[in-house]
Amino acid sequence: MSGLEQFKDRNVSQNYYKVKIEPYPKTGWEKFKRVVKRSIKLELFVGLKITLMEMLRFNIHTIQYPKEKLPIGPRYRAVHKLLRLLESGTERCIGCGLCEKICIANCIRIDTKVDEFGRKIPTEYTINFGRCIFCGYCAEVCPELAIVHGQDYENASEQRAHFALKEDMLTPLDKLKEQKEYPGFGAPTPAADKLIKKTPLAY
C-alpha cells in the first residue's frame, strides 16, 4: 500500500492479539476455585512482596513538620518582604503606588509623604492576607524591586482580617546583611550585586 491507501484500509483487526479472558464465576463454588487458583499461582503475593520490601528498608518518608521542612522553590510566591538598599539601608520603596494600583485582589493600602530630602516615602504599607491571592503582580511591577515574595509561607491567622504592616515586612536594619535577594518575582538578576554596589549613596 502506498499513499493514503494504508489509512483507508478498515481491516485493522488482523494484527490484534486477542487476550483469553475467563468467564466470570457465577456460583460460589466457581468463585472459591478462582481464589484458590490465583493463590497457588502466587498472584496474591506479588503485591505483598513489594509492601514487605518497603517495610524492611525502614525508610521513613514522612516529614516531621514543623521540625523538618521541605525546601521551597525559588519562584514560590510566599509572604511578601519589603527590602532595603544594601549600601545605605534606606527603604527601596519610593511610594509610587503601582503595587496598589495593579493589585487585582485590592488588598494593598499605601500612604506616602515627602521627607526632608524631598524624597517620597511610604508612611503606611499594609497587605490584607485574607484577600491576597499571591499572584505576584505587585512584585513584578515594582520599579525599585522593593517588594518581593519571601520564603515565609506560614501565615495562618485566627482573625478574618489578617493584615501585615510595613514594620513586619520591612527588613530590620540590624539584619540588613542577612537580606536575601530572591530569584523569583521582583528580584534582581544573578549579576545584580555588582550593579547595586555601584549605585550612589546619596539616597
DRENLO-519381 format. One record per residue: residue number from 1; residue in one letter; x, y, z of N, C-alpha, C in turn. Coordinates in nm, 4 decimals, always signed. Example, Ala and Ser with C-alpha at 12.3 -4.5 7.8 and 13.67 -1.06 7.14 Angstrom:
2
(1; "A"; (+1.3190; -0.5690; +0.7800); (+1.2300; -0.4500; +0.7800); (+1.3200; -0.3300; +0.7800))
(2; "S"; (+1.2850; -0.2250; +0.7080); (+1.3670; -0.1060; +0.7140); (+1.2900; +0.0030; +0.7870))
This chain:
203
(1; "M"; (+0.0829; -0.1195; +0.0000); (+0.0000; +0.0000; +0.0000); (+0.0871; +0.1256; +0.0000))
(2; "S"; (+0.0418; +0.2254; -0.0700); (+0.1169; +0.3495; -0.0775); (+0.0207; +0.4669; -0.0662))
(3; "G"; (+0.0744; +0.5802; -0.0263); (-0.0079; +0.6992; -0.0153); (-0.1088; +0.6866; +0.0972))
(4; "L"; (-0.2327; +0.7216; +0.0675); (-0.3390; +0.7178; +0.1677); (-0.4105; +0.5839; +0.1739))
(5; "E"; (-0.3646; +0.4886; +0.0932); (-0.4334; +0.3587; +0.0891); (-0.4264; +0.2867; +0.2229))
(6; "Q"; (-0.3110; +0.2996; +0.2916); (-0.2964; +0.2291; +0.4186); (-0.3866; +0.2866; +0.5266))
(7; "F"; (-0.4217; +0.4131; +0.5115); (-0.5101; +0.4743; +0.6100); (-0.6571; +0.4478; +0.5790))
(8; "K"; (-0.6859; +0.4135; +0.4533); (-0.8230; +0.3850; +0.4146); (-0.8632; +0.2409; +0.4412))
(9; "D"; (-0.7659; +0.1575; +0.4706); (-0.7956; +0.0167; +0.4967); (-0.8612; +0.0037; +0.6336))
(10; "R"; (-0.9823; -0.0457; +0.6371); (-1.0576; -0.0576; +0.7617); (-1.0365; -0.1916; +0.8297))
(11; "N"; (-0.9638; -0.2817; +0.7691); (-0.9401; -0.4132; +0.8290); (-0.8213; -0.4024; +0.9247))
(12; "V"; (-0.8434; -0.3376; +1.0373); (-0.7341; -0.3102; +1.1316); (-0.7190; -0.4186; +1.2363))
(13; "S"; (-0.8085; -0.5150; +1.2382); (-0.8044; -0.6168; +1.3437); (-0.7210; -0.7379; +1.3083))
(14; "Q"; (-0.6525; -0.7357; +1.1958); (-0.5805; -0.8545; +1.1532); (-0.4543; -0.8783; +1.2358))
(15; "N"; (-0.3952; -0.7732; +1.2911); (-0.2726; -0.7889; +1.3703); (-0.2982; -0.7819; +1.5202))
(16; "Y"; (-0.4230; -0.7862; +1.5590); (-0.4550; -0.7794; +1.7005); (-0.4268; -0.9127; +1.7680))
(17; "Y"; (-0.3854; -0.9035; +1.8939); (-0.3661; -1.0232; +1.9763); (-0.4821; -1.0305; +2.0745))
(18; "K"; (-0.5570; -1.1342; +2.0652); (-0.6748; -1.1494; +2.1485); (-0.6365; -1.2122; +2.2826))
(19; "V"; (-0.6742; -1.1440; +2.3887); (-0.6455; -1.1914; +2.5234); (-0.7546; -1.2896; +2.5648))
(20; "K"; (-0.7111; -1.3986; +2.6208); (-0.8058; -1.5005; +2.6662); (-0.8590; -1.4603; +2.8035))
(21; "I"; (-0.9856; -1.4292; +2.8083); (-1.0493; -1.3874; +2.9325); (-1.1431; -1.4978; +2.9789))
(22; "E"; (-1.1188; -1.5427; +3.1004); (-1.2032; -1.6476; +3.1556); (-1.3410; -1.5910; +3.1883))
(23; "P"; (-1.4421; -1.6700; +3.1735); (-1.5771; -1.6228; +3.2087); (-1.5883; -1.5940; +3.3575))
(24; "Y"; (-1.6655; -1.4939; +3.3903); (-1.6823; -1.4537; +3.5301); (-1.7582; -1.5621; +3.6072))
(25; "P"; (-1.7063; -1.6016; +3.7247); (-1.7754; -1.7072; +3.8017); (-1.9121; -1.6602; +3.8508))
(26; "K"; (-2.0072; -1.7518; +3.8403); (-2.1432; -1.7189; +3.8795); (-2.1820; -1.7797; +4.0132))
(27; "T"; (-2.1350; -1.8986; +4.0408); (-2.1705; -1.9647; +4.1661); (-2.0611; -1.9442; +4.2695))
(28; "G"; (-2.0934; -1.9751; +4.3929); (-1.9966; -1.9618; +4.4994); (-1.8806; -2.0576; +4.4865))
(29; "W"; (-1.9075; -2.1791; +4.4364); (-1.8004; -2.2783; +4.4200); (-1.7013; -2.2334; +4.3129))
(30; "E"; (-1.7507; -2.1735; +4.2036); (-1.6616; -2.1233; +4.0997); (-1.5766; -2.0067; +4.1503))
(31; "K"; (-1.6333; -1.9223; +4.2336); (-1.5562; -1.8130; +4.2938); (-1.4480; -1.8667; +4.3857))
(32; "F"; (-1.4807; -1.9697; +4.4621); (-1.3823; -2.0294; +4.5522); (-1.2681; -2.0927; +4.4729))
(33; "K"; (-1.2998; -2.1593; +4.3625); (-1.1961; -2.2218; +4.2805); (-1.1052; -2.1161; +4.2184))
(34; "R"; (-1.1622; -2.0013; +4.1812); (-1.0798; -1.8955; +4.1246); (-0.9841; -1.8376; +4.2286))
(35; "V"; (-1.0296; -1.8210; +4.3528); (-0.9427; -1.7706; +4.4597); (-0.8294; -1.8670; +4.4868))
(36; "V"; (-0.8596; -1.9988; +4.4927); (-0.7556; -2.0990; +4.5177); (-0.6562; -2.1032; +4.4026))
(37; "K"; (-0.7064; -2.0928; +4.2811); (-0.6193; -2.0964; +4.1647); (-0.5228; -1.9788; +4.1626))
(38; "R"; (-0.5742; -1.8593; +4.1939); (-0.4879; -1.7416; +4.1953); (-0.3908; -1.7444; +4.3120))
(39; "S"; (-0.4300; -1.8044; +4.4223); (-0.3400; -1.8145; +4.5378); (-0.2259; -1.9103; +4.5105))
(40; "I"; (-0.2548; -2.0205; +4.4419); (-0.1498; -2.1182; +4.4113); (-0.0492; -2.0584; +4.3136))
(41; "K"; (-0.0976; -1.9755; +4.2226); (-0.0067; -1.9107; +4.1278); (+0.0706; -1.7947; +4.1905))
(42; "L"; (+0.0472; -1.7676; +4.3167); (+0.1183; -1.6628; +4.3927); (+0.0906; -1.5218; +4.3395))
(43; "E"; (-0.0217; -1.5039; +4.2700); (-0.0562; -1.3698; +4.2246); (-0.0862; -1.2769; +4.3417))
(44; "L"; (-0.1369; -1.3349; +4.4482); (-0.1717; -1.2544; +4.5652); (-0.0486; -1.1983; +4.6331))
(45; "F"; (+0.0629; -1.2711; +4.6234); (+0.1823; -1.2328; +4.6987); (+0.2747; -1.1401; +4.6204))
(46; "V"; (+0.2382; -1.1085; +4.4975); (+0.3214; -1.0143; +4.4209); (+0.3146; -0.8754; +4.4835))
(47; "G"; (+0.1939; -0.8302; +4.5155); (+0.1798; -0.7008; +4.5807); (+0.2305; -0.7012; +4.7235))
(48; "L"; (+0.2096; -0.8131; +4.7931); (+0.2594; -0.8218; +4.9306); (+0.4116; -0.8217; +4.9352))
(49; "K"; (+0.4750; -0.8714; +4.8310); (+0.6212; -0.8716; +4.8262); (+0.6754; -0.7290; +4.8228))
(50; "I"; (+0.6119; -0.6454; +4.7411); (+0.6567; -0.5061; +4.7323); (+0.6364; -0.4344; +4.8659))
(51; "T"; (+0.5228; -0.4600; +4.9294); (+0.4957; -0.3980; +5.0595); (+0.5962; -0.4441; +5.1639))
(52; "L"; (+0.6281; -0.5728; +5.1644); (+0.7241; -0.6266; +5.2613); (+0.8632; -0.5701; +5.2394))
(53; "M"; (+0.9029; -0.5533; +5.1143); (+1.0354; -0.4963; +5.0852); (+1.0453; -0.3523; +5.1345))
(54; "E"; (+0.9376; -0.2744; +5.1185); (+0.9396; -0.1370; +5.1670); (+0.9432; -0.1319; +5.3194))
(55; "M"; (+0.8783; -0.2279; +5.3841); (+0.8800; -0.2308; +5.5310); (+1.0171; -0.2665; +5.5846))
(56; "L"; (+1.0879; -0.3554; +5.5168); (+1.2195; -0.3982; +5.5648); (+1.3268; -0.2934; +5.5410))
(57; "R"; (+1.3033; -0.2008; +5.4502); (+1.4029; -0.0962; +5.4254); (+1.4055; +0.0077; +5.5358))
(58; "F"; (+1.2986; +0.0236; +5.6071); (+1.2873; +0.1194; +5.7180); (+1.3159; +0.2618; +5.6709))
(59; "N"; (+1.2700; +0.2936; +5.5518); (+1.2838; +0.4309; +5.5011); (+1.1615; +0.5112; +5.5425))
(60; "I"; (+1.1836; +0.6131; +5.6215); (+1.0736; +0.6983; +5.6668); (+1.0596; +0.8139; +5.5689))
(61; "H"; (+0.9479; +0.8191; +5.5000); (+0.9238; +0.9235; +5.4012); (+0.8436; +1.0401; +5.4578))
(62; "T"; (+0.8018; +1.0293; +5.5828); (+0.7195; +1.1336; +5.6422); (+0.8083; +1.2476; +5.6920))
(63; "I"; (+0.7715; +1.3711; +5.6597); (+0.8418; +1.4894; +5.7079); (+0.7842; +1.5266; +5.8441))
(64; "Q"; (+0.8717; +1.5384; +5.9433); (+0.8295; +1.5713; +6.0790); (+0.8099; +1.7224; +6.0911))
(65; "Y"; (+0.6969; +1.7684; +6.0366); (+0.6663; +1.9114; +6.0416); (+0.6147; +1.9471; +6.1806))
(66; "P"; (+0.6536; +2.0589; +6.2430); (+0.7321; +2.1709; +6.1881); (+0.8820; +2.1628; +6.2131))
(67; "K"; (+0.9298; +2.0536; +6.2719); (+1.0740; +2.0424; +6.2956); (+1.1497; +2.0291; +6.1641))
(68; "E"; (+1.0906; +1.9600; +6.0683); (+1.1504; +1.9435; +5.9367); (+1.0613; +2.0107; +5.8320))
(69; "K"; (+1.1254; +2.0775; +5.7391); (+1.0513; +2.1465; +5.6336); (+1.1175; +2.1187; +5.4995))
(70; "L"; (+1.0350; +2.0982; +5.4004); (+1.0861; +2.0753; +5.2658); (+1.1359; +2.2056; +5.2053))
(71; "P"; (+1.2382; +2.2014; +5.1222); (+1.2855; +2.3245; +5.0571); (+1.1812; +2.3775; +4.9600))
(72; "I"; (+1.1733; +2.5091; +4.9523); (+1.0757; +2.5762; +4.8680); (+1.1438; +2.6218; +4.7403))
(73; "G"; (+1.0726; +2.6122; +4.6323); (+1.1260; +2.6555; +4.5037); (+1.1565; +2.8036; +4.5026))
(74; "P"; (+1.2544; +2.8458; +4.4229); (+1.2934; +2.9885; +4.4221); (+1.1837; +3.0794; +4.3687))
(75; "R"; (+1.0907; +3.0279; +4.2906); (+0.9841; +3.1104; +4.2355); (+0.8542; +3.0956; +4.3130))
(76; "Y"; (+0.8608; +3.0354; +4.4322); (+0.7405; +3.0192; +4.5129); (+0.6965; +3.1550; +4.5663))
(77; "R"; (+0.5701; +3.1869; +4.5529); (+0.5182; +3.3170; +4.5945); (+0.4610; +3.3047; +4.7358))
(78; "A"; (+0.5442; +3.3343; +4.8345); (+0.5031; +3.3259; +4.9747); (+0.4776; +3.4671; +5.0278))
(79; "V"; (+0.4876; +3.4842; +5.1598); (+0.4573; +3.6120; +5.2240); (+0.5543; +3.7191; +5.1750))
(80; "H"; (+0.5024; +3.8388; +5.1557); (+0.5796; +3.9478; +5.0966); (+0.6882; +3.9985; +5.1916))
(81; "K"; (+0.7915; +4.0558; +5.1291); (+0.9006; +4.1216; +5.2009); (+0.9250; +4.2578; +5.1378))
(82; "L"; (+0.9508; +4.3574; +5.2234); (+0.9928; +4.4898; +5.1779); (+1.1423; +4.5021; +5.2014))
(83; "L"; (+1.2169; +4.5281; +5.0958); (+1.3623; +4.5274; +5.1038); (+1.4171; +4.6688; +5.1185))
(84; "R"; (+1.5421; +4.6735; +5.1641); (+1.6155; +4.7988; +5.1793); (+1.7298; +4.8031; +5.0783))
(85; "L"; (+1.7855; +4.9229; +5.0588); (+1.9049; +4.9366; +4.9774); (+2.0235; +4.8775; +5.0537))
(86; "L"; (+2.1045; +4.8000; +4.9852); (+2.2127; +4.7284; +5.0526); (+2.3223; +4.8218; +5.1015))
(87; "E"; (+2.3422; +4.9363; +5.0322); (+2.4555; +5.0214; +5.0689); (+2.4188; +5.1244; +5.1738))
(88; "S"; (+2.2980; +5.1791; +5.1710); (+2.2615; +5.2849; +5.2650); (+2.1611; +5.2405; +5.3711))
(89; "G"; (+2.0902; +5.1322; +5.3474); (+1.9931; +5.0840; +5.4444); (+1.8588; +5.1525; +5.4373))
(90; "T"; (+1.8413; +5.2482; +5.3460); (+1.7114; +5.3144; +5.3329); (+1.6138; +5.2246; +5.2574))
(91; "E"; (+1.4881; +5.2576; +5.2696); (+1.3862; +5.1758; +5.2052); (+1.3933; +5.1906; +5.0538))
(92; "R"; (+1.3740; +5.0802; +4.9862); (+1.3734; +5.0855; +4.8401); (+1.2435; +5.1441; +4.7865))
(93; "C"; (+1.1378; +5.1302; +4.8626); (+1.0071; +5.1759; +4.8152); (+1.0080; +5.3276; +4.7973))
(94; "I"; (+0.9625; +5.3741; +4.6812); (+0.9571; +5.5169; +4.6524); (+0.8142; +5.5694; +4.6590))
(95; "G"; (+0.7213; +5.4852; +4.7012); (+0.5831; +5.5287; +4.7174); (+0.5130; +5.5608; +4.5883))
(96; "C"; (+0.5468; +5.4909; +4.4798); (+0.4830; +5.5207; +4.3514); (+0.3387; +5.4715; +4.3473))
(97; "G"; (+0.3076; +5.3689; +4.4251); (+0.1711; +5.3187; +4.4308); (+0.1328; +5.2247; +4.3188))
(98; "L"; (+0.2299; +5.1792; +4.2391); (+0.1968; +5.0869; +4.1308); (+0.1473; +4.9527; +4.1834))
(99; "C"; (+0.2042; +4.9077; +4.2947); (+0.1607; +4.7801; +4.3519); (+0.0152; +4.7879; +4.3979))
(100; "E"; (-0.0238; +4.9028; +4.4523); (-0.1622; +4.9200; +4.4966); (-0.2573; +4.9264; +4.3780))
(101; "K"; (-0.2125; +4.9874; +4.2687); (-0.2997; +5.0019; +4.1523); (-0.3171; +4.8699; +4.0781))
(102; "I"; (-0.2114; +4.7892; +4.0715); (-0.2188; +4.6669; +3.9916); (-0.2775; +4.5504; +4.0694))
(103; "C"; (-0.2907; +4.5648; +4.1997); (-0.3398; +4.4540; +4.2834); (-0.4830; +4.4191; +4.2432))
(104; "I"; (-0.5030; +4.3000; +4.1888); (-0.6366; +4.2597; +4.1436); (-0.7246; +4.2162; +4.2593))
(105; "A"; (-0.6646; +4.1855; +4.3744); (-0.7428; +4.1489; +4.4919); (-0.7778; +4.2703; +4.5775))
(106; "N"; (-0.7208; +4.3865; +4.5421); (-0.7475; +4.5124; +4.6144); (-0.7160; +4.4971; +4.7631))
(107; "C"; (-0.5986; +4.4428; +4.7927); (-0.5629; +4.4167; +4.9320); (-0.4461; +4.5014; +4.9804))
(108; "I"; (-0.3851; +4.5834; +4.8961); (-0.2701; +4.6645; +4.9350); (-0.3157; +4.8081; +4.9580))
(109; "R"; (-0.2740; +4.8646; +5.0704); (-0.3016; +5.0050; +5.1027); (-0.1692; +5.0729; +5.1356))
(110; "I"; (-0.1465; +5.1897; +5.0759); (-0.0209; +5.2605; +5.0951); (-0.0491; +5.4092; +5.1115))
(111; "D"; (+0.0143; +5.4704; +5.2136); (+0.0103; +5.6155; +5.2359); (+0.1528; +5.6672; +5.2305))
(112; "T"; (+0.1721; +5.7807; +5.1672); (+0.3065; +5.8340; +5.1468); (+0.3163; +5.9772; +5.1973))
(113; "K"; (+0.4399; +6.0227; +5.2105); (+0.4698; +6.1616; +5.2434); (+0.6052; +6.1962; +5.1831))
(114; "V"; (+0.6372; +6.3234; +5.1819); (+0.7657; +6.3706; +5.1315); (+0.8548; +6.4033; +5.2510))
(115; "D"; (+0.9729; +6.3427; +5.2570); (+1.0616; +6.3638; +5.3713); (+1.1410; +6.4928; +5.3550))
(116; "E"; (+1.2339; +6.5156; +5.4470); (+1.3111; +6.6403; +5.4451); (+1.4067; +6.6499; +5.3276))
(117; "F"; (+1.4373; +6.5362; +5.2634); (+1.5258; +6.5379; +5.1474); (+1.4474; +6.5506; +5.0165))
(118; "G"; (+1.3149; +6.5672; +5.0268); (+1.2327; +6.5779; +4.9072); (+1.2033; +6.4448; +4.8422))
(119; "R"; (+1.2249; +6.3372; +4.9155); (+1.2025; +6.2023; +4.8623); (+1.0689; +6.1501; +4.9120))
(120; "K"; (+0.9917; +6.0952; +4.8213); (+0.8617; +6.0393; +4.8562); (+0.8816; +5.9030; +4.9220))
(121; "I"; (+0.8319; +5.8886; +5.0443); (+0.8491; +5.7642; +5.1174); (+0.7129; +5.7179; +5.1689))
(122; "P"; (+0.6942; +5.5876; +5.1862); (+0.5665; +5.5379; +5.2402); (+0.5623; +5.5502; +5.3921))
(123; "T"; (+0.4558; +5.6031; +5.4436); (+0.4368; +5.6070; +5.5887); (+0.3635; +5.4844; +5.6395))
(124; "E"; (+0.2686; +5.4358; +5.5630); (+0.1957; +5.3138; +5.5978); (+0.1886; +5.2246; +5.4757))
(125; "Y"; (+0.2094; +5.0960; +5.4989); (+0.2026; +4.9972; +5.3911); (+0.1448; +4.8698; +5.4506))
(126; "T"; (+0.0255; +4.8329; +5.4093); (-0.0403; +4.7146; +5.4651); (-0.0877; +4.6246; +5.3512))
(127; "I"; (-0.0861; +4.4947; +5.3786); (-0.1381; +4.3938; +5.2867); (-0.2342; +4.3054; +5.3644))
(128; "N"; (-0.3546; +4.2934; +5.3144); (-0.4546; +4.2069; +5.3753); (-0.4372; +4.0670; +5.3183))
(129; "F"; (-0.3767; +3.9784; +5.3972); (-0.3532; +3.8420; +5.3507); (-0.4815; +3.7594; +5.3464))
(130; "G"; (-0.5880; +3.8110; +5.4042); (-0.7157; +3.7432; +5.3905); (-0.7728; +3.7570; +5.2501))
(131; "R"; (-0.7308; +3.8607; +5.1786); (-0.7758; +3.8832; +5.0412); (-0.6693; +3.8505; +4.9377))
(132; "C"; (-0.5432; +3.8568; +4.9780); (-0.4331; +3.8382; +4.8833); (-0.4375; +3.6983; +4.8222))
(133; "I"; (-0.4192; +3.6920; +4.6904); (-0.4171; +3.5642; +4.6202); (-0.2753; +3.5277; +4.5766))
(134; "F"; (-0.1754; +3.6053; +4.6178); (-0.0340; +3.5775; +4.5923); (-0.0077; +3.5577; +4.4427))
(135; "C"; (-0.0593; +3.6507; +4.3639); (-0.0416; +3.6415; +4.2187); (+0.0971; +3.6880; +4.1752))
(136; "G"; (+0.1598; +3.7759; +4.2541); (+0.2928; +3.8237; +4.2204); (+0.2957; +3.9483; +4.1343))
(137; "Y"; (+0.1802; +4.0064; +4.1034); (+0.1788; +4.1264; +4.0199); (+0.2472; +4.2445; +4.0882))
(138; "C"; (+0.2283; +4.2580; +4.2201); (+0.2880; +4.3700; +4.2924); (+0.4403; +4.3649; +4.2852))
(139; "A"; (+0.4963; +4.2454; +4.2976); (+0.6416; +4.2319; +4.2910); (+0.6932; +4.2473; +4.1494))
(140; "E"; (+0.6124; +4.2075; +4.0518); (+0.6565; +4.2146; +3.9136); (+0.6561; +4.3571; +3.8606))
(141; "V"; (+0.5634; +4.4403; +3.9102); (+0.5508; +4.5752; +3.8571); (+0.6387; +4.6751; +3.9314))
(142; "C"; (+0.6943; +4.6372; +4.0457); (+0.7711; +4.7319; +4.1278); (+0.8969; +4.7765; +4.0540))
(143; "P"; (+0.9145; +4.9064; +4.0271); (+1.0327; +4.9514; +3.9522); (+1.1608; +4.9507; +4.0348))
(144; "E"; (+1.1502; +4.9503; +4.1667); (+1.2679; +4.9565; +4.2524); (+1.3003; +4.8220; +4.3176))
(145; "L"; (+1.2273; +4.7158; +4.2818); (+1.2463; +4.5836; +4.3429); (+1.2335; +4.5924; +4.4943))
(146; "A"; (+1.1385; +4.6739; +4.5397); (+1.1232; +4.6958; +4.6832); (+1.0408; +4.5863; +4.7482))
(147; "I"; (+0.9437; +4.5307; +4.6776); (+0.8589; +4.4270; +4.7341); (+0.8813; +4.2972; +4.6566))
(148; "V"; (+0.9080; +4.1916; +4.7288); (+0.9288; +4.0595; +4.6695); (+0.8518; +3.9583; +4.7521))
(149; "H"; (+0.8458; +3.8376; +4.7013); (+0.7872; +3.7273; +4.7763); (+0.8989; +3.6534; +4.8482))
(150; "G"; (+0.8869; +3.6445; +4.9804); (+0.9874; +3.5771; +5.0603); (+0.9638; +3.4277; +5.0682))
(151; "Q"; (+1.0237; +3.3656; +5.1674); (+1.0151; +3.2207; +5.1866); (+0.9266; +3.1833; +5.3047))
(152; "D"; (+0.8653; +3.2800; +5.3702); (+0.7786; +3.2509; +5.4850); (+0.6372; +3.2236; +5.4348))
(153; "Y"; (+0.5961; +3.0977; +5.4432); (+0.4643; +3.0601; +5.3931); (+0.3655; +3.0311; +5.5055))
(154; "E"; (+0.4072; +3.0402; +5.6310); (+0.3180; +3.0119; +5.7435); (+0.2502; +3.1417; +5.7852))
(155; "N"; (+0.1382; +3.1709; +5.7242); (+0.0685; +3.2963; +5.7520); (-0.0742; +3.2707; +5.7987))
(156; "A"; (-0.0949; +3.1600; +5.8679); (-0.2286; +3.1304; +5.9196); (-0.2625; +3.2250; +6.0343))
(157; "S"; (-0.3895; +3.2583; +6.0456); (-0.4340; +3.3508; +6.1487); (-0.5740; +3.3139; +6.1931))
(158; "E"; (-0.6034; +3.3455; +6.3190); (-0.7374; +3.3223; +6.3712); (-0.8315; +3.4369; +6.3375))
(159; "Q"; (-0.7771; +3.5468; +6.2868); (-0.8574; +3.6627; +6.2532); (-0.8966; +3.6591; +6.1062))
(160; "R"; (-1.0173; +3.7020; +6.0797); (-1.0616; +3.7077; +5.9400); (-0.9843; +3.8134; +5.8622))
(161; "A"; (-0.9615; +3.9265; +5.9250); (-0.8827; +4.0328; +5.8634); (-0.7389; +4.0187; +5.9097))
(162; "H"; (-0.6592; +3.9509; +5.8319); (-0.5199; +3.9251; +5.8661); (-0.4320; +4.0222; +5.7871))
(163; "F"; (-0.3858; +4.1260; +5.8560); (-0.3068; +4.2286; +5.7913); (-0.1585; +4.2104; +5.8224))
(164; "A"; (-0.0762; +4.2548; +5.7287); (+0.0675; +4.2627; +5.7506); (+0.1079; +4.4081; +5.7387))
(165; "L"; (+0.1681; +4.4612; +5.8441); (+0.2102; +4.6013; +5.8445); (+0.3486; +4.6150; +5.7834))
(166; "K"; (+0.3853; +4.7409; +5.7545); (+0.5154; +4.7665; +5.6940); (+0.6282; +4.7220; +5.7855))
(167; "E"; (+0.6106; +4.7404; +5.9161); (+0.7153; +4.7023; +6.0111); (+0.7386; +4.5513; +6.0114))
(168; "D"; (+0.6349; +4.4743; +5.9817); (+0.6502; +4.3286; +5.9798); (+0.7201; +4.2795; +5.8537))
(169; "M"; (+0.7017; +4.3504; +5.7426); (+0.7593; +4.3053; +5.6156); (+0.8949; +4.3665; +5.5862))
(170; "L"; (+0.9232; +4.4840; +5.6422); (+1.0476; +4.5547; +5.6119); (+1.1659; +4.4886; +5.6819))
(171; "T"; (+1.2764; +4.4799; +5.6100); (+1.3974; +4.4203; +5.6660); (+1.4524; +4.5083; +5.7781))
(172; "P"; (+1.4745; +4.4531; +5.8984); (+1.5333; +4.5344; +6.0064); (+1.6751; +4.5785; +5.9715))
(173; "L"; (+1.7147; +4.6952; +6.0240); (+1.8471; +4.7472; +5.9933); (+1.9581; +4.6580; +6.0468))
(174; "D"; (+1.9357; +4.5950; +6.1626); (+2.0396; +4.5092; +6.2182); (+2.0542; +4.3776; +6.1422))
(175; "K"; (+1.9590; +4.3462; +6.0559); (+1.9665; +4.2235; +5.9760); (+1.9803; +4.2547; +5.8270))
(176; "L"; (+2.0358; +4.3724; +5.7972); (+2.0498; +4.4131; +5.6581); (+2.1464; +4.3228; +5.5825))
(177; "K"; (+2.2518; +4.2762; +5.6509); (+2.3488; +4.1878; +5.5858); (+2.2889; +4.0512; +5.5547))
(178; "E"; (+2.1836; +4.0143; +5.6266); (+2.1193; +3.8847; +5.6033); (+2.0077; +3.8926; +5.4993))
(179; "Q"; (+1.9847; +4.0117; +5.4439); (+1.8769; +4.0281; +5.3461); (+1.9065; +3.9465; +5.2217))
(180; "K"; (+1.8107; +3.8690; +5.1790); (+1.8276; +3.7823; +5.0627); (+1.7653; +3.8468; +4.9402))
(181; "E"; (+1.8308; +3.8259; +4.8298); (+1.7753; +3.8675; +4.7015); (+1.7122; +3.7448; +4.6377))
(182; "Y"; (+1.5809; +3.7412; +4.6359); (+1.5103; +3.6221; +4.5905); (+1.5088; +3.6168; +4.4381))
(183; "P"; (+1.5372; +3.5003; +4.3818); (+1.5399; +3.4878; +4.2349); (+1.4025; +3.4679; +4.1745))
(184; "G"; (+1.2966; +3.5062; +4.2448); (+1.1623; +3.4902; +4.1918); (+1.1094; +3.6206; +4.1374))
(185; "F"; (+0.9798; +3.6432; +4.1512); (+0.9182; +3.7657; +4.1024); (+0.9740; +3.8855; +4.1777))
(186; "G"; (+1.0062; +3.9902; +4.1059); (+1.0509; +4.1136; +4.1668); (+1.1889; +4.1077; +4.2274))
(187; "A"; (+1.2729; +4.0167; +4.1846); (+1.4070; +4.0042; +4.2390); (+1.5098; +4.0420; +4.1328))
(188; "P"; (+1.6286; +4.0864; +4.1751); (+1.7306; +4.1239; +4.0778); (+1.7835; +4.0034; +4.0017))
(189; "T"; (+1.8543; +4.0312; +3.8965); (+1.9208; +3.9252; +3.8212); (+2.0388; +3.8716; +3.9025))
(190; "P"; (+2.0902; +3.7526; +3.8706); (+2.2034; +3.6982; +3.9489); (+2.3259; +3.7886; +3.9522))
(191; "A"; (+2.3472; +3.8721; +3.8498); (+2.4645; +3.9601; +3.8454); (+2.4336; +4.0996; +3.8980))
(192; "A"; (+2.3229; +4.1162; +3.9713); (+2.2826; +4.2499; +4.0144); (+2.3618; +4.2997; +4.1350))
(193; "D"; (+2.4298; +4.2104; +4.2085); (+2.5047; +4.2542; +4.3258); (+2.6142; +4.3551; +4.2868))
(194; "K"; (+2.6822; +4.3295; +4.1776); (+2.7878; +4.4213; +4.1343); (+2.7294; +4.5557; +4.0925))
(195; "L"; (+2.6111; +4.5528; +4.0333); (+2.5490; +4.6769; +3.9887); (+2.4928; +4.7563; +4.1053))
(196; "I"; (+2.4406; +4.6887; +4.2056); (+2.3818; +4.7573; +4.3210); (+2.4888; +4.8316; +4.4001))
(197; "K"; (+2.6070; +4.7733; +4.4112); (+2.7140; +4.8380; +4.4862); (+2.7655; +4.9649; +4.4176))
(198; "K"; (+2.7364; +4.9797; +4.2903); (+2.7827; +5.0971; +4.2170); (+2.6810; +5.2110; +4.2188))
(199; "T"; (+2.5658; +5.1899; +4.2799); (+2.4661; +5.2962; +4.2837); (+2.5086; +5.4042; +4.3803))
(200; "P"; (+2.4661; +5.5276; +4.3601); (+2.5091; +5.6378; +4.4501); (+2.4516; +5.6200; +4.5908))
(201; "L"; (+2.5239; +5.6737; +4.6893); (+2.4849; +5.6594; +4.8296); (+2.4055; +5.7782; +4.8801))
(202; "A"; (+2.3765; +5.8754; +4.7949); (+2.3116; +5.9978; +4.8394); (+2.1693; +5.9705; +4.8893))
(203; "Y"; (+2.1032; +5.8735; +4.8305); (+1.9659; +5.8469; +4.8701); (+1.9598; +5.7234; +4.9547))
